[in-house]
């Protein structure tokens, strides 16, 4: 039951839901998520940690970058079910639509030049 509660709590925040929706389209680093959501870097990192601890997101280090992507759900059946369902949920939400539209323009190479 603890794993179920952890997953549900992780998805009880609109910012974390937006992160899941963005990661459905591409893997992203913290700076890209920060830019897309217009939040401070520590906030983005904290949100990603909550999602990772719930088994919804995983990370992989690649040189200087840490890439975040949706988890495969192997560690949690609850996470797997909700990740699968979320592929179809919130597609018409105006905030999600706007985020998905801007994703191609958000590139870590451009952000790190700023």
MODANOR-V335841 format. One line per field, one symbol per residue. phi: phi as a letter, one per 30 degrees, with the letter a starting at -180 (. if undefined). burial: + if it has 24 or more other ideal C-beta (glycine too) atoms within 12 Angstrom, else -. A space follows every 50 residues. Layout:
# MODANOR-V335841
phi = ???
burial = ???
This chain:
# MODANOR-V335841
phi = .eddddddddccbddddddeddddcadbcedddeddchbdeddddddddd ddddicbbbbdbidccccbdddiddbdddddddddddccidcdeddeddd ddeddcbedddddd
burial = ------+--++---+++++++++++++++++++++++-+----++-++-+ +++++++++------++++++-+--+-++--++--+---------+--++ --+--+-+------
